[in-house]
Structure formats: structure tokens, C-alpha cells
């Protein structure tokens, strides 16, 4: 990885990390700092959003990004490219003491949630899709929406919403629940199929694909009409599913609907996990 960075000669290096990846990111960051101390570093992702104080205290990265940073990170890079603008007051960032102009930790509040319809189309070719698809035996994952209204104790969704409400980036949970335009998603899938004929199954890995019935019906109708004919898998919740959805999903090519049940004990689901669904609801849905 360090050799690739040397060859590319970047103006900035960015990491995205979940918690289990963070020790590796730290090790690579330290090695990169020794090899190219002049290259600034940024880090973001779920781990940084959950424990920004811990990441900031590590003093490894000039910028620690929290929340959804599609716009914020681009803002930072644009400021660097222009050679103008304050690099230390970018929304969604924490600046460690080591890099802060004031010598104190800087905490910049988050901006609004990005409007998914206004974001550029996903450039899947940035990644080695052929290798990914072959490794997963023809399965390819993608996202058609963001957000989940539930507050399960083991999940990051509640923390993100609380952060945005606390810092003014959102007024309610509703602003967190968004979907990409259906036409755009069908187009992106068509391009993936054309460029990577080895894709045999799609994993639509939204936290809760069946949250919005209107969206489900719109997507399944468009997907069926597109003639893509790639089987796909979705995530659902027993409180957000009915026969009409099941019929529409089945007829459009959905082969698996996954439900997070977590425990067979109602008490554990209710009191420990905050999964408020009864055994009867689970049985009736599945």
C-alpha cells in the first residue's frame, strides 16, 4: 500500500474505517507518516462517528470526519486545491490538538444530510469489481437508500441521528431516511451488468429496504420492466413488510428477504436489544 501511495503522489490520503478495521488503519497511518510526513491524512467512517473523541486523541490524522461526509470531504479537498479557505473549519470534522492552529481540539458541527439525488453517480470502477465479484462467487453488493428509523442498541443509526440533531444538521429522524432515485439505481445496475457480466446476484444492502412501501413498489416495477434479470436480495423488518410487498419483490426477481431477528427471546429483544417485535409478528411475517 505504501508503495502505491509513493507512486501516486497524493495531496491527501483518506481512510474510512469500521471499528474492526481501525487498528490496521492506525498502523498504516503511522507507517505513512514516517515515509511521507508532508502528506496530510484524514479519517472517517462509522468508527470515527461512534467514538470521535478516541480517534481525535490518537493525534494521527489532521482531520477526523464524522457522519456522512460526501460533501464535507469534497469541500476540504476543494479548499486545498484552491489554496484558499480555512482548512480547519470544514463541517463534520474534528481537529486534534497536534494539528490544530490553536493547540486545542477543534469540533466543527455536522452539516445537513446529503441529498442523495444531487450526489454524483457511484463510480464502481474505482474498485476492482472483477476481483470482488469473483471472490464472492458472482454476488455484488450495493446501496439504494440510507437510514433506518429503529434504535437497536447494537447499531450506529441511533448515534448518527442523535449527533445530527445535537449539532443542528437535522431536525428529525425523517431527514435521515432517504433513497436514491429509482431511475438512477436502475441505470447504475445496468452499467454494472454491462461492464461485469460475471455478476449473478445483487445484494441490496440497505439497512431497511422495505421501510417505504411506495419506494418498494416503485423500485420493483422499474426493476422488472428493465429486463435486467439479475436475482437480488434485500433486508427487511417484520414491522415493515406485507403481502403486497412480498408479491412485488418476488415478481421482480427478489430471491431472498432477510429479517434481523437477533434472539428467540422476546425479553432479550425488548429489554436488551430494543427490538420491539413479538414472536407472533415474526411468525406471521416469515
Secondary structure by P-SEA (a helix, b strand, c coil): caaaaaaacccbbbbbbcccaaaaaaaaaaaaaaacccbbbbbbcccccccaaaaaacccccbbbccccaaaaaaaaaaaaaccccccccccccccccccccccbbbbbbcccccccccccccccccaaaaaaaaaccbbbbbcbbbbcccccccaaaaaaaaaaaaccccccccccccccaaaaaaaaaaaaaacccccccccccccccccaaaaaaaaaaaaaaccccccccccccccccaaaaaaaaaacccbbbbcccccccccccccccccccaaaaaaac
